[in-house]
Amino acid sequence: MNYQWYPGHMTKARRMMQENIKLIDLVIELVDARIPLSSRNPDIDELAGNKSRILLLNKADLADAEYNKKWGAYFRGKGLSVVEINSRSGAGIKLIHGTVQEACREKIERNRKRGIVNRPVRAMVVGIPNVGKSTFINAFAGKACTKTGNKPGVTKGKQWIRLDKSLELLDTPGILWPRFEAQEVGMRLAFIGSINDDILHMDELAMELVYFLQKNYPEAFINRYGLDGLEDVCGGKREEAALEILKMICKSKHCYLKGEEFDIARAASMVVDDFRSGKLGRITLEFPEV
């Protein structure tokens, strides 16, 4: 299956970021903790230039806790400040203010020496669609935020959000879409629901997910569906092994069509939905290179 992620307004988004990057001190980038690399746009590194950087591992509660730590160490090794968050519950949000101040410490100190005090840090929030950027901004800003105008960067589709006297956010909806050549990236985006399900073959997608889980998180099938005997299918070919596990799920969850015919489509949708909602446990789909 070919997985496509439509670039949309890539050129417009790049130009928008280039125009506004000079106005800001800090770039806050959101990624999905389950696919931290695949949910990043590599162009952000180039466009952000020498600005201070914070990377937020959003939906960290859905990702493998062990790999959250490993990804955090990986990105810190690249010079980024990293915070694990869950925008929906608010977990980790309180850590961001301190991280912002630390990331911009040198800039703040330079301003202080020049006699510039109480100037808020201006941060641009970026991230591909569906990584939870809007939810994050709402959680971070809370009810006390105010939109500020009469300054560069306030145009249609953009808004400055003042959190307090020390921090303002520049929200640019839909900024930067990823381009990818590797089909694995598209597949991972499809797994987490970032590609419209209507253009996907859900059976094929589920089989790829099942094969990955069988190799890396076999306990997910045991805990969620009560399966046993998984070791008996591990030696089969990729598609054969995945299909056999889907049949086992059909038996466990009574997914049948007429008679005793397995409803593979129903089982496939169940697996994908259970993964996305976290019912299969905390799962990370890609691992940092050591």
CYANA upper distance limits for C-alpha pairs under 8 A (distance plus 0.5 A):
  1 MET  CA    201 HIS  CA      8.11
  1 MET  CA    204 GLU  CA      7.89
  2 ASN  CA    183 GLN  CA      7.30
  3 TYR  CA    183 GLN  CA      6.74
  3 TYR  CA    186 GLY  CA      5.43
  3 TYR  CA    187 MET  CA      6.51
  3 TYR  CA    190 ALA  CA      8.02
  3 TYR  CA    200 LEU  CA      8.23
  4 GLN  CA    186 GLY  CA      6.71
  4 GLN  CA    195 ILE  CA      8.26
  5 TRP  CA    178 PRO  CA      8.00
  5 TRP  CA    179 ARG  CA      7.77
  5 TRP  CA    180 PHE  CA      8.36
  5 TRP  CA    186 GLY  CA      7.16
  5 TRP  CA    195 ILE  CA      7.17
  7 PRO  CA    177 TRP  CA      6.09
  7 PRO  CA    178 PRO  CA      7.19
  7 PRO  CA    179 ARG  CA      7.04
  8 GLY  CA    177 TRP  CA      7.87
  9 HIS  CA     13 ALA  CA      6.46
  9 HIS  CA    176 LEU  CA      8.48
  9 HIS  CA    177 TRP  CA      8.30
 10 MET  CA     14 ARG  CA      6.58
 10 MET  CA    176 LEU  CA      6.45
 10 MET  CA    177 TRP  CA      6.50
 11 THR  CA     15 ARG  CA      6.73
 12 LYS  CA     16 MET  CA      6.59
 13 ALA  CA     17 MET  CA      6.77
 13 ALA  CA    174 GLY  CA      8.08
 13 ALA  CA    175 ILE  CA      5.61
 13 ALA  CA    176 LEU  CA      5.80
 13 ALA  CA    177 TRP  CA      8.43
 14 ARG  CA     18 GLN  CA      6.66
 14 ARG  CA    175 ILE  CA      8.04
 14 ARG  CA    176 LEU  CA      6.84
 15 ARG  CA     19 GLU  CA      6.60
 16 MET  CA     20 ASN  CA      6.85
 16 MET  CA    175 ILE  CA      8.36
 17 MET  CA     21 ILE  CA      6.22
 17 MET  CA     47 LEU  CA      7.88
 17 MET  CA    175 ILE  CA      7.97
 18 GLN  CA     22 LYS  CA      8.17
 18 GLN  CA     47 LEU  CA      7.13
 20 ASN  CA     24 ILE  CA      7.58
 20 ASN  CA    153 GLY  CA      6.78
 21 ILE  CA     47 LEU  CA      8.34
 21 ILE  CA     48 ALA  CA      7.39
 21 ILE  CA    124 MET  CA      8.35
 23 LEU  CA    122 ARG  CA      7.99
 23 LEU  CA    152 PRO  CA      8.03
 23 LEU  CA    153 GLY  CA      8.17
 24 ILE  CA    121 VAL  CA      8.15
 24 ILE  CA    122 ARG  CA      5.37
 24 ILE  CA    123 ALA  CA      6.07
 24 ILE  CA    124 MET  CA      7.03
 25 ASP  CA     51 LYS  CA      6.53
 25 ASP  CA     52 SER  CA      7.03
 25 ASP  CA    104 CYS  CA      7.90
 25 ASP  CA    107 LYS  CA      8.49
 25 ASP  CA    121 VAL  CA      6.73
 25 ASP  CA    122 ARG  CA      5.85
 25 ASP  CA    123 ALA  CA      6.39
 26 LEU  CA     51 LYS  CA      6.05
 26 LEU  CA     52 SER  CA      5.21
 26 LEU  CA     53 ARG  CA      6.22
 26 LEU  CA     54 ILE  CA      8.10
 26 LEU  CA    104 CYS  CA      7.80
 26 LEU  CA    121 VAL  CA      7.98
 26 LEU  CA    122 ARG  CA      6.91
 26 LEU  CA    123 ALA  CA      5.05
 26 LEU  CA    124 MET  CA      6.83
 27 VAL  CA     48 ALA  CA      7.39
 27 VAL  CA     51 LYS  CA      7.21
 27 VAL  CA     52 SER  CA      6.79
 27 VAL  CA     53 ARG  CA      5.49
 27 VAL  CA     54 ILE  CA      6.84
 27 VAL  CA    123 ALA  CA      6.04
 27 VAL  CA    124 MET  CA      5.43
 27 VAL  CA    125 VAL  CA      6.64
 27 VAL  CA    126 VAL  CA      7.74
 28 ILE  CA     53 ARG  CA      6.56
 28 ILE  CA     54 ILE  CA      5.33
 28 ILE  CA     55 LEU  CA      6.43
 28 ILE  CA     56 LEU  CA      7.77
 28 ILE  CA    123 ALA  CA      7.07
 28 ILE  CA    124 MET  CA      6.48
 28 ILE  CA    125 VAL  CA      5.30
 28 ILE  CA    126 VAL  CA      6.71
 29 GLU  CA     53 ARG  CA      8.15
 29 GLU  CA     54 ILE  CA      6.74
 29 GLU  CA     55 LEU  CA      5.38
 29 GLU  CA     56 LEU  CA      6.59
 29 GLU  CA    125 VAL  CA      6.42
 29 GLU  CA    126 VAL  CA      5.39
 29 GLU  CA    127 GLY  CA      6.06
 30 LEU  CA     55 LEU  CA      6.48
 30 LEU  CA     56 LEU  CA      5.33
 30 LEU  CA     57 LEU  CA      6.88
 30 LEU  CA     58 ASN  CA      6.89
 30 LEU  CA    125 VAL  CA      8.16
 30 LEU  CA    126 VAL  CA      6.92
 30 LEU  CA    127 GLY  CA      5.54
 30 LEU  CA    128 ILE  CA      8.39
 30 LEU  CA    131 VAL  CA      7.06
 30 LEU  CA    132 GLY  CA      8.08
 30 LEU  CA    133 LYS  CA      7.11
 31 VAL  CA     35 ILE  CA      8.04
 31 VAL  CA     36 PRO  CA      6.04
 31 VAL  CA     37 LEU  CA      8.38
 31 VAL  CA     39 SER  CA      5.96
 31 VAL  CA     40 ARG  CA      6.58
 31 VAL  CA     55 LEU  CA      7.88
 31 VAL  CA     56 LEU  CA      6.76
 31 VAL  CA     57 LEU  CA      5.98
 31 VAL  CA     58 ASN  CA      6.42
 31 VAL  CA    127 GLY  CA      7.01
 31 VAL  CA    128 ILE  CA      8.23
 31 VAL  CA    131 VAL  CA      6.31
 32 ASP  CA     36 PRO  CA      6.02
 32 ASP  CA     39 SER  CA      6.55
 32 ASP  CA     57 LEU  CA      6.42
 32 ASP  CA     58 ASN  CA      5.68
 32 ASP  CA     59 LYS  CA      6.57
 32 ASP  CA     60 ALA  CA      8.11
 32 ASP  CA    131 VAL  CA      6.00
 33 ALA  CA     57 LEU  CA      5.21
 33 ALA  CA     58 ASN  CA      6.00
 33 ALA  CA     59 LYS  CA      6.33
 33 ALA  CA     60 ALA  CA      5.73
 33 ALA  CA     62 LEU  CA      8.18
 33 ALA  CA     63 ALA  CA      6.36
 33 ALA  CA     68 ASN  CA      7.33
 33 ALA  CA    284 THR  CA      7.87
 34 ARG  CA     59 LYS  CA      8.12
 34 ARG  CA     60 ALA  CA      7.90
 34 ARG  CA     62 LEU  CA      7.54
 34 ARG  CA     63 ALA  CA      5.45
 34 ARG  CA     64 ASP  CA      8.09
 34 ARG  CA    283 ILE  CA      7.17
 34 ARG  CA    284 THR  CA      4.90
 34 ARG  CA    285 LEU  CA      6.15
 34 ARG  CA    286 GLU  CA      7.65
 35 ILE  CA     39 SER  CA      6.38
 35 ILE  CA    188 ARG  CA      7.49
 35 ILE  CA    189 LEU  CA      8.46
 35 ILE  CA    284 THR  CA      7.17
 35 ILE  CA    285 LEU  CA      6.33
 35 ILE  CA    286 GLU  CA      6.27
 36 PRO  CA     40 ARG  CA      7.08
 36 PRO  CA     57 LEU  CA      7.67
 36 PRO  CA     71 TRP  CA      8.07
 36 PRO  CA    286 GLU  CA      8.20
 37 LEU  CA    286 GLU  CA      8.36
 38 SER  CA    185 VAL  CA      5.75
 38 SER  CA    186 GLY  CA      8.46
 38 SER  CA    188 ARG  CA      7.49
 38 SER  CA    189 LEU  CA      7.63
 39 SER  CA    128 ILE  CA      7.30
 39 SER  CA    131 VAL  CA      8.07
 39 SER  CA    178 PRO  CA      8.21
 39 SER  CA    189 LEU  CA      7.65
 40 ARG  CA    127 GLY  CA      7.63
 40 ARG  CA    128 ILE  CA      7.51
 40 ARG  CA    178 PRO  CA      7.46
 41 ASN  CA    127 GLY  CA      8.23
 41 ASN  CA    128 ILE  CA      7.72
 41 ASN  CA    176 LEU  CA      7.57
 41 ASN  CA    177 TRP  CA      7.18
 41 ASN  CA    178 PRO  CA      5.29
 41 ASN  CA    179 ARG  CA      7.77
 42 PRO  CA     46 GLU  CA      8.00
 42 PRO  CA    178 PRO  CA      8.04
 43 ASP  CA     47 LEU  CA      6.66
 44 ILE  CA     48 ALA  CA      6.19
 44 ILE  CA    176 LEU  CA      8.38
 45 ASP  CA     49 GLY  CA      7.12
 52 SER  CA     80 LEU  CA      8.48
 52 SER  CA    103 ALA  CA      6.57
 52 SER  CA    104 CYS  CA      6.89
 53 ARG  CA     79 GLY  CA      8.50
 53 ARG  CA     80 LEU  CA      6.01
 53 ARG  CA     81 SER  CA      6.87
 53 ARG  CA    103 ALA  CA      7.55
 54 ILE  CA     80 LEU  CA      6.16
 54 ILE  CA     81 SER  CA      5.13
 54 ILE  CA     82 VAL  CA      6.29
 54 ILE  CA     83 VAL  CA      8.23
 54 ILE  CA     99 THR  CA      8.31
 54 ILE  CA    100 VAL  CA      8.03
 54 ILE  CA    103 ALA  CA      7.95
 55 LEU  CA     75 PHE  CA      8.49
 55 LEU  CA     80 LEU  CA      6.93
 55 LEU  CA     81 SER  CA      6.55
 55 LEU  CA     82 VAL  CA      5.37
 55 LEU  CA     83 VAL  CA      7.10
 56 LEU  CA     82 VAL  CA      6.30
 56 LEU  CA     83 VAL  CA      5.54
 56 LEU  CA     84 GLU  CA      6.40
 56 LEU  CA     85 ILE  CA      7.09
 57 LEU  CA     68 ASN  CA      8.26
 57 LEU  CA     82 VAL  CA      7.74
 57 LEU  CA     83 VAL  CA      6.64
 57 LEU  CA     84 GLU  CA      5.20
 57 LEU  CA     85 ILE  CA      6.42
 58 ASN  CA     84 GLU  CA      6.75
 58 ASN  CA     85 ILE  CA      5.42
 58 ASN  CA     86 ASN  CA      5.92
 58 ASN  CA     87 SER  CA      7.16
 58 ASN  CA    131 VAL  CA      7.65
 58 ASN  CA    132 GLY  CA      7.73
 59 LYS  CA     63 ALA  CA      7.50
 59 LYS  CA     85 ILE  CA      6.84
 59 LYS  CA     86 ASN  CA      5.29
 59 LYS  CA     87 SER  CA      7.49
 60 ALA  CA     64 ASP  CA      8.31
 60 ALA  CA     65 ALA  CA      8.04
 60 ALA  CA     68 ASN  CA      7.45
 60 ALA  CA     84 GLU  CA      6.31
 60 ALA  CA     85 ILE  CA      6.24
 60 ALA  CA     86 ASN  CA      6.37
 61 ASP  CA     65 ALA  CA      8.18
 61 ASP  CA     85 ILE  CA      8.31
 61 ASP  CA     86 ASN  CA      6.91
 61 ASP  CA    282 ARG  CA      7.45
 62 LEU  CA    277 SER  CA      8.41
 62 LEU  CA    278 GLY  CA      6.11
 62 LEU  CA    281 GLY  CA      7.71
 62 LEU  CA    282 ARG  CA      5.30
 62 LEU  CA    283 ILE  CA      6.91
 63 ALA  CA     67 TYR  CA      8.02
 63 ALA  CA     68 ASN  CA      7.33
 63 ALA  CA    282 ARG  CA      5.13
 63 ALA  CA    283 ILE  CA      5.18
 63 ALA  CA    284 THR  CA      5.46
 64 ASP  CA     68 ASN  CA      6.72
 64 ASP  CA    282 ARG  CA      5.15
 64 ASP  CA    283 ILE  CA      5.25
 64 ASP  CA    284 THR  CA      5.74
 65 ALA  CA     69 LYS  CA      7.09
 65 ALA  CA    282 ARG  CA      7.76
 66 GLU  CA     70 LYS  CA      7.03
 67 TYR  CA     71 TRP  CA      6.36
 67 TYR  CA    284 THR  CA      7.43
 67 TYR  CA    287 PHE  CA      7.58
 68 ASN  CA     72 GLY  CA      6.55
 68 ASN  CA     84 GLU  CA      7.96
 69 LYS  CA     73 ALA  CA      6.77
 70 LYS  CA     74 TYR  CA      6.62
 70 LYS  CA    288 PRO  CA      7.55
 71 TRP  CA     75 PHE  CA      6.68
 71 TRP  CA    287 PHE  CA      8.18
 71 TRP  CA    288 PRO  CA      6.69
 72 GLY  CA     76 ARG  CA      6.59
 72 GLY  CA     82 VAL  CA      6.38
 72 GLY  CA     83 VAL  CA      8.12
 73 ALA  CA     77 GLY  CA      6.63
 74 TYR  CA     78 LYS  CA      7.28
 74 TYR  CA    288 PRO  CA      7.30
 75 PHE  CA     79 GLY  CA      7.18
 75 PHE  CA     80 LEU  CA      6.19
 75 PHE  CA     81 SER  CA      8.08
 75 PHE  CA     82 VAL  CA      7.57
 76 ARG  CA     80 LEU  CA      5.32
 76 ARG  CA     81 SER  CA      6.38
 76 ARG  CA     82 VAL  CA      7.10
 81 SER  CA     99 THR  CA      7.72
 81 SER  CA    103 ALA  CA      7.45
 83 VAL  CA     92 GLY  CA      7.53
 83 VAL  CA     95 LEU  CA      7.90
 83 VAL  CA     96 ILE  CA      7.62
 84 GLU  CA     92 GLY  CA      6.58
 85 ILE  CA     90 GLY  CA      7.68
 85 ILE  CA     91 ALA  CA      5.92
 85 ILE  CA     92 GLY  CA      4.99
 85 ILE  CA     93 ILE  CA      6.72
 86 ASN  CA     90 GLY  CA      6.12
 86 ASN  CA     91 ALA  CA      5.54
 86 ASN  CA     92 GLY  CA      7.12
 86 ASN  CA     93 ILE  CA      8.17
 87 SER  CA     91 ALA  CA      7.27
 87 SER  CA     93 ILE  CA      7.76
 87 SER  CA    132 GLY  CA      7.66
 87 SER  CA    135 THR  CA      6.40
 87 SER  CA    136 PHE  CA      5.32
 87 SER  CA    139 ALA  CA      6.67
 88 ARG  CA    135 THR  CA      7.17
 88 ARG  CA    136 PHE  CA      8.04
 88 ARG  CA    139 ALA  CA      7.87
 90 GLY  CA     94 LYS  CA      8.49
 90 GLY  CA    139 ALA  CA      6.81
 92 GLY  CA     96 ILE  CA      7.75
 93 ILE  CA    139 ALA  CA      7.99
 93 ILE  CA    140 PHE  CA      6.77
 94 LYS  CA     98 GLY  CA      8.50
 95 LEU  CA     99 THR  CA      6.88
 96 ILE  CA    100 VAL  CA      6.53
 97 HIS  CA    101 GLN  CA      6.90
 98 GLY  CA    102 GLU  CA      6.70
 99 THR  CA    103 ALA  CA      6.46
100 VAL  CA    104 CYS  CA      6.65
101 GLN  CA    105 ARG  CA      6.15
104 CYS  CA    108 ILE  CA      6.62
104 CYS  CA    121 VAL  CA      8.21
105 ARG  CA    109 GLU  CA      6.57
106 GLU  CA    110 ARG  CA      6.64
107 LYS  CA    111 ASN  CA      6.78
108 ILE  CA    112 ARG  CA      6.71
109 GLU  CA    113 LYS  CA      6.81
110 ARG  CA    114 ARG  CA      6.88
111 ASN  CA    115 GLY  CA      6.81
111 ASN  CA    116 ILE  CA      5.32
111 ASN  CA    117 VAL  CA      7.17
112 ARG  CA    116 ILE  CA      5.64
112 ARG  CA    117 VAL  CA      6.08
118 ASN  CA    165 LYS  CA      7.45
118 ASN  CA    166 SER  CA      7.29
119 ARG  CA    165 LYS  CA      8.06
119 ARG  CA    166 SER  CA      7.25
120 PRO  CA    165 LYS  CA      6.30
120 PRO  CA    166 SER  CA      4.60
120 PRO  CA    167 LEU  CA      5.21
120 PRO  CA    168 GLU  CA      6.85
121 VAL  CA    166 SER  CA      6.42
121 VAL  CA    167 LEU  CA      5.20
121 VAL  CA    168 GLU  CA      6.64
122 ARG  CA    167 LEU  CA      6.49
122 ARG  CA    168 GLU  CA      5.37
122 ARG  CA    169 LEU  CA      6.33
122 ARG  CA    170 LEU  CA      7.64
123 ALA  CA    167 LEU  CA      7.94
123 ALA  CA    168 GLU  CA      6.70
123 ALA  CA    169 LEU  CA      5.34
123 ALA  CA    170 LEU  CA      6.48
124 MET  CA    169 LEU  CA      6.26
124 MET  CA    170 LEU  CA      5.17
124 MET  CA    171 ASP  CA      6.76
124 MET  CA    172 THR  CA      8.23
125 VAL  CA    133 LYS  CA      8.13
125 VAL  CA    169 LEU  CA      7.31
125 VAL  CA    170 LEU  CA      6.81
125 VAL  CA    171 ASP  CA      6.13
125 VAL  CA    172 THR  CA      7.67
126 VAL  CA    133 LYS  CA      7.92
126 VAL  CA    171 ASP  CA      8.17
126 VAL  CA    172 THR  CA      7.82
126 VAL  CA    175 ILE  CA      6.72
126 VAL  CA    176 LEU  CA      8.00
127 GLY  CA    131 VAL  CA      7.18
127 GLY  CA    133 LYS  CA      7.04
127 GLY  CA    174 GLY  CA      8.15
127 GLY  CA    175 ILE  CA      7.28
127 GLY  CA    176 LEU  CA      7.46
128 ILE  CA    174 GLY  CA      7.27
128 ILE  CA    175 ILE  CA      7.40
128 ILE  CA    176 LEU  CA      6.66
128 ILE  CA    177 TRP  CA      5.89
128 ILE  CA    178 PRO  CA      7.31
129 PRO  CA    133 LYS  CA      8.12
129 PRO  CA    174 GLY  CA      6.58
129 PRO  CA    177 TRP  CA      7.84
129 PRO  CA    194 SER  CA      7.87
130 ASN  CA    194 SER  CA      6.39
132 GLY  CA    136 PHE  CA      6.56
133 LYS  CA    137 ILE  CA      6.75
134 SER  CA    138 ASN  CA      6.70
135 THR  CA    139 ALA  CA      6.61
136 PHE  CA    140 PHE  CA      6.39
137 ILE  CA    141 ALA  CA      6.25
138 ASN  CA    142 GLY  CA      6.14
141 ALA  CA    145 CYS  CA      5.86
141 ALA  CA    161 ILE  CA      8.24
141 ALA  CA    162 ARG  CA      8.39
141 ALA  CA    163 LEU  CA      6.02
144 ALA  CA    163 LEU  CA      7.34
145 CYS  CA    161 ILE  CA      6.73
145 CYS  CA    162 ARG  CA      5.96
145 CYS  CA    163 LEU  CA      5.41
145 CYS  CA    164 ASP  CA      7.87
146 THR  CA    161 ILE  CA      6.19
146 THR  CA    162 ARG  CA      5.84
146 THR  CA    163 LEU  CA      7.60
147 LYS  CA    159 GLN  CA      7.21
147 LYS  CA    160 TRP  CA      6.05
147 LYS  CA    161 ILE  CA      5.10
147 LYS  CA    162 ARG  CA      6.65
148 THR  CA    159 GLN  CA      7.98
148 THR  CA    160 TRP  CA      5.94
148 THR  CA    161 ILE  CA      6.68
148 THR  CA    162 ARG  CA      7.12
149 GLY  CA    154 VAL  CA      6.54
149 GLY  CA    159 GLN  CA      8.36
149 GLY  CA    160 TRP  CA      7.53
150 ASN  CA    154 VAL  CA      7.68
153 GLY  CA    158 LYS  CA      7.36
153 GLY  CA    159 GLN  CA      7.80
153 GLY  CA    160 TRP  CA      8.13
153 GLY  CA    170 LEU  CA      8.32
154 VAL  CA    158 LYS  CA      6.25
154 VAL  CA    159 GLN  CA      5.90
154 VAL  CA    160 TRP  CA      7.13
155 THR  CA    159 GLN  CA      7.51
157 GLY  CA    172 THR  CA      6.79
157 GLY  CA    173 PRO  CA      6.88
158 LYS  CA    170 LEU  CA      7.48
158 LYS  CA    171 ASP  CA      6.19
158 LYS  CA    172 THR  CA      5.23
158 LYS  CA    173 PRO  CA      7.32
159 GLN  CA    170 LEU  CA      6.31
159 GLN  CA    171 ASP  CA      6.02
159 GLN  CA    172 THR  CA      7.44
160 TRP  CA    168 GLU  CA      7.03
160 TRP  CA    169 LEU  CA      6.05
160 TRP  CA    170 LEU  CA      5.11
160 TRP  CA    171 ASP  CA      6.90
161 ILE  CA    168 GLU  CA      5.98
161 ILE  CA    169 LEU  CA      5.50
161 ILE  CA    170 LEU  CA      6.90
161 ILE  CA    171 ASP  CA      7.95
162 ARG  CA    167 LEU  CA      6.82
162 ARG  CA    168 GLU  CA      4.85
162 ARG  CA    169 LEU  CA      6.88
163 LEU  CA    167 LEU  CA      6.23
163 LEU  CA    168 GLU  CA      6.29
163 LEU  CA    169 LEU  CA      8.00
164 ASP  CA    168 GLU  CA      7.75
180 PHE  CA    185 VAL  CA      7.27
180 PHE  CA    186 GLY  CA      7.85
181 GLU  CA    185 VAL  CA      8.42
182 ALA  CA    186 GLY  CA      7.74
183 GLN  CA    187 MET  CA      6.62
184 GLU  CA    188 ARG  CA      6.68
185 VAL  CA    189 LEU  CA      6.79
186 GLY  CA    190 ALA  CA      6.64
187 MET  CA    191 PHE  CA      6.71
187 MET  CA    205 LEU  CA      8.08
188 ARG  CA    192 ILE  CA      7.08
188 ARG  CA    285 LEU  CA      7.68
189 LEU  CA    193 GLY  CA      6.85
189 LEU  CA    194 SER  CA      5.64
189 LEU  CA    195 ILE  CA      6.74
190 ALA  CA    194 SER  CA      6.08
190 ALA  CA    195 ILE  CA      5.46
190 ALA  CA    196 ASN  CA      8.10
190 ALA  CA    197 ASP  CA      8.04
190 ALA  CA    205 LEU  CA      8.28
191 PHE  CA    205 LEU  CA      7.83
191 PHE  CA    209 LEU  CA      7.86
191 PHE  CA    272 VAL  CA      7.53
191 PHE  CA    276 ARG  CA      7.99
192 ILE  CA    276 ARG  CA      6.32
193 GLY  CA    197 ASP  CA      7.63
193 GLY  CA    276 ARG  CA      7.96
195 ILE  CA    199 ILE  CA      8.48
196 ASN  CA    200 LEU  CA      7.66
197 ASP  CA    201 HIS  CA      8.33
197 ASP  CA    202 MET  CA      7.76
200 LEU  CA    205 LEU  CA      7.98
201 HIS  CA    205 LEU  CA      6.75
202 MET  CA    206 ALA  CA      6.43
202 MET  CA    265 ALA  CA      7.99
202 MET  CA    268 ALA  CA      7.22
202 MET  CA    269 SER  CA      7.22
203 ASP  CA    207 MET  CA      6.74
203 ASP  CA    264 ILE  CA      7.92
203 ASP  CA    265 ALA  CA      6.40
203 ASP  CA    268 ALA  CA      6.01
203 ASP  CA    269 SER  CA      8.02
204 GLU  CA    208 GLU  CA      6.91
205 LEU  CA    209 LEU  CA      6.86
206 ALA  CA    210 VAL  CA      6.44
206 ALA  CA    268 ALA  CA      5.65
206 ALA  CA    269 SER  CA      7.63
206 ALA  CA    271 VAL  CA      7.18
206 ALA  CA    272 VAL  CA      6.52
207 MET  CA    211 TYR  CA      6.57
207 MET  CA    239 GLU  CA      7.36
207 MET  CA    242 ALA  CA      5.74
207 MET  CA    243 LEU  CA      7.12
207 MET  CA    246 LEU  CA      8.35
207 MET  CA    268 ALA  CA      7.88
208 GLU  CA    212 PHE  CA      6.80
208 GLU  CA    242 ALA  CA      7.91
209 LEU  CA    213 LEU  CA      6.63
209 LEU  CA    272 VAL  CA      8.07
210 VAL  CA    214 GLN  CA      6.44
210 VAL  CA    242 ALA  CA      6.09
210 VAL  CA    245 ILE  CA      7.98
210 VAL  CA    246 LEU  CA      8.36
210 VAL  CA    271 VAL  CA      8.25
211 TYR  CA    215 LYS  CA      6.89
211 TYR  CA    238 ARG  CA      7.10
211 TYR  CA    239 GLU  CA      8.25
211 TYR  CA    241 ALA  CA      7.62
211 TYR  CA    242 ALA  CA      5.76
212 PHE  CA    216 ASN  CA      6.60
212 PHE  CA    217 TYR  CA      8.23
213 LEU  CA    217 TYR  CA      5.16
213 LEU  CA    218 PRO  CA      6.27
213 LEU  CA    220 ALA  CA      7.89
214 GLN  CA    218 PRO  CA      5.08
214 GLN  CA    221 PHE  CA      8.44
214 GLN  CA    230 LEU  CA      8.44
214 GLN  CA    234 CYS  CA      8.12
217 TYR  CA    283 ILE  CA      8.05
218 PRO  CA    222 ILE  CA      7.41
218 PRO  CA    230 LEU  CA      8.26
219 GLU  CA    223 ASN  CA      6.45
220 ALA  CA    224 ARG  CA      6.42
220 ALA  CA    225 TYR  CA      8.46
220 ALA  CA    280 LEU  CA      5.63
220 ALA  CA    281 GLY  CA      6.96
221 PHE  CA    225 TYR  CA      5.86
221 PHE  CA    226 GLY  CA      7.10
221 PHE  CA    227 LEU  CA      6.39
221 PHE  CA    280 LEU  CA      7.92
222 ILE  CA    226 GLY  CA      5.07
222 ILE  CA    227 LEU  CA      5.21
222 ILE  CA    228 ASP  CA      6.93
223 ASN  CA    227 LEU  CA      8.31
223 ASN  CA    280 LEU  CA      8.14
224 ARG  CA    279 LYS  CA      7.76
224 ARG  CA    280 LEU  CA      6.59
225 TYR  CA    249 ILE  CA      6.96
225 TYR  CA    252 SER  CA      6.84
225 TYR  CA    253 LYS  CA      7.77
226 GLY  CA    252 SER  CA      7.57
227 LEU  CA    248 MET  CA      7.52
227 LEU  CA    249 ILE  CA      7.84
227 LEU  CA    252 SER  CA      7.79
229 GLY  CA    233 VAL  CA      8.10
230 LEU  CA    234 CYS  CA      7.02
230 LEU  CA    245 ILE  CA      8.11
231 GLU  CA    235 GLY  CA      8.16
233 VAL  CA    241 ALA  CA      5.88
233 VAL  CA    244 GLU  CA      7.60
233 VAL  CA    245 ILE  CA      8.21
234 CYS  CA    241 ALA  CA      6.86
235 GLY  CA    241 ALA  CA      8.07
236 GLY  CA    240 GLU  CA      6.50
236 GLY  CA    241 ALA  CA      5.64
237 LYS  CA    241 ALA  CA      6.30
238 ARG  CA    242 ALA  CA      6.83
239 GLU  CA    243 LEU  CA      6.50
240 GLU  CA    244 GLU  CA      6.60
241 ALA  CA    245 ILE  CA      6.87
242 ALA  CA    246 LEU  CA      6.84
243 LEU  CA    247 LYS  CA      6.77
244 GLU  CA    248 MET  CA      6.79
245 ILE  CA    249 ILE  CA      6.75
246 LEU  CA    250 CYS  CA      6.72
246 LEU  CA    264 ILE  CA      7.00
246 LEU  CA    267 ALA  CA      6.71
246 LEU  CA    268 ALA  CA      7.36
247 LYS  CA    251 LYS  CA      6.89
247 LYS  CA    262 PHE  CA      7.09
247 LYS  CA    264 ILE  CA      7.33
247 LYS  CA    267 ALA  CA      8.45
248 MET  CA    252 SER  CA      6.74
249 ILE  CA    253 LYS  CA      6.41
249 ILE  CA    254 HIS  CA      8.44
249 ILE  CA    255 CYS  CA      8.24
249 ILE  CA    267 ALA  CA      6.95
250 CYS  CA    254 HIS  CA      5.90
250 CYS  CA    255 CYS  CA      4.95
250 CYS  CA    256 TYR  CA      7.29
250 CYS  CA    262 PHE  CA      6.61
250 CYS  CA    263 ASP  CA      7.16
250 CYS  CA    264 ILE  CA      7.46
250 CYS  CA    267 ALA  CA      6.42
251 LYS  CA    255 CYS  CA      7.03
251 LYS  CA    262 PHE  CA      8.34
255 CYS  CA    262 PHE  CA      6.64
255 CYS  CA    263 ASP  CA      5.70
255 CYS  CA    264 ILE  CA      8.06
255 CYS  CA    266 ARG  CA      7.18
255 CYS  CA    267 ALA  CA      7.11
256 TYR  CA    260 GLU  CA      6.58
256 TYR  CA    261 GLU  CA      6.02
256 TYR  CA    262 PHE  CA      5.04
256 TYR  CA    263 ASP  CA      5.18
257 LEU  CA    261 GLU  CA      5.76
257 LEU  CA    262 PHE  CA      6.44
257 LEU  CA    263 ASP  CA      5.81
263 ASP  CA    267 ALA  CA      7.02
264 ILE  CA    268 ALA  CA      6.46
265 ALA  CA    269 SER  CA      6.75
266 ARG  CA    270 MET  CA      6.66
267 ALA  CA    271 VAL  CA      6.77
268 ALA  CA    272 VAL  CA      6.94
269 SER  CA    273 ASP  CA      6.50
270 MET  CA    274 ASP  CA      6.42
271 VAL  CA    275 PHE  CA      6.63
272 VAL  CA    276 ARG  CA      6.75
273 ASP  CA    277 SER  CA      6.65
274 ASP  CA    278 GLY  CA      6.59
274 ASP  CA    279 LYS  CA      5.38
274 ASP  CA    280 LEU  CA      6.26
275 PHE  CA    279 LYS  CA      6.56
275 PHE  CA    280 LEU  CA      5.83
275 PHE  CA    281 GLY  CA      8.06
275 PHE  CA    283 ILE  CA      8.45
278 GLY  CA    282 ARG  CA      6.82
278 GLY  CA    283 ILE  CA      8.45
